[in-house]
Amino acid sequence: MMAAKNHLRVAVVERYDEVGGGCTHWGTIPSKALRHAVKTLSDVRSNPLLKEIASQLKVSFPKLLATADKVIDGQVQMRRRFYDRNRVPVLSGHAAFIDAHTLEITPKSEAPVRVSADHFVIATGSRPYHPPGLDFSHPLVCDSDSVLRYRESPFAVTIYGAGVIGCEYASIFLNMGAKVNLVNTQDRLLSFLDEEVAEALSYHLRDQGCIIRHNEQFESLEARERDVVLSLKSGRKIKSDLLLWANGRTGNTDGMNLAALGIEVNQRGQVLINGRFQTAVPHIYAAGDVTGPPALASAAYQQGSWVGNSIVDPTIEPLRQDLIPSGIYTIPEISSVGRTEQQLQAEAVPYEIGHIHFKSLARAQMTSQRVGMLKLLFHTQTLELLGVHCFGDNASEIVHIGQTVMASKDINSLRYFVNTTFNYPTMAEAYRIAAYNGLNRLA
């Protein structure tokens, strides 16, 4: 869209039946729509005013999945309109480079065609990593894509991999009433998060009945007719109705003939790029999940937009990536931006904390969403806001207020929150209370 609006002649190659990519069809949109449906069901069941209705509610996993269909259809139609309005043709088929300026596109049932261009952007996304020897064709062995086609309501689920996707699906299945074993290859959940927030998530997953196994490694899997048995190197064996493998992702770069151009990919198929998203061939760029972390749809949008601008004007400033927020859609959800306490300690930055638990907010009390907190990290001398960490209902929305303040050169100060009037009662007023809490800690 950015290149088209700057009057460049642009085409998109898409090998799937519809536009939208993994985000729309088997990633962000369906999984978050599923999560919303499950949370709505859970809220109804826990609401004392709806006891009679809740006792009659029996919703299967496939029915919950079906709630995403309309959202997916709407997203596809919207994106198709964007291409049409901007006169961007969508060429169907699998693309591979013939040389540094030519692609060969192979449709499903037609003869290959070739197109040439001055610039290319590789934005092919990623897919779940499949370790050698694990049979994903078995109906009880799923990854984060195929679980969205699972047609049963499992009683017990084992999730191998406790990263973002693993934790999100643990929350989903727990709130459906399933027993969940979450197998973590690390010593704690989501080690990139602020430690206090990660511990809060761990506590609430356990409080909902999740069994978390830290520091475990895969040994083997026995997939039987009605159940699966996961064997770990520690000697532990875990039996369940379903195994969800959620341990890493692989870039969609196979079959594109990148090696012939000298474009490198790592062991996970992710394209190596420089700070301007250029591959080893300067006029060939890459953006989104195919480049690896942060592997967020929000970041991919910004990266693609910046690449479009960079092709038009190679002198533009590099994309600022230090203020990309993370959004983790567990129940409750998590979002953060900026540095963690652990990073500030390692960098010997003098900092202090402003803190508020959501249970103290009137809005949280009204909505019965009392679980959670907002944590502000700021410089003790300049009061510069250094990090915002939020755990609780609507955390991924709440974090944007702090992100905006951090990005502003004029107001990047904790005092902004105490000098600003927030609507009452709202969740946003957590910033004011947390800021006062932080200021009161200063000597």
Order of alpha helices (4+ residues) and beta strands (2+ residues): alpha-beta-alpha-alpha-alpha-alpha-alpha-beta-beta-beta-beta-beta-beta-beta-beta-alpha-beta-alpha-beta-beta-beta-beta-beta-beta-beta-alpha-beta-beta-alpha-beta-alpha-beta-beta-alpha-alpha-alpha
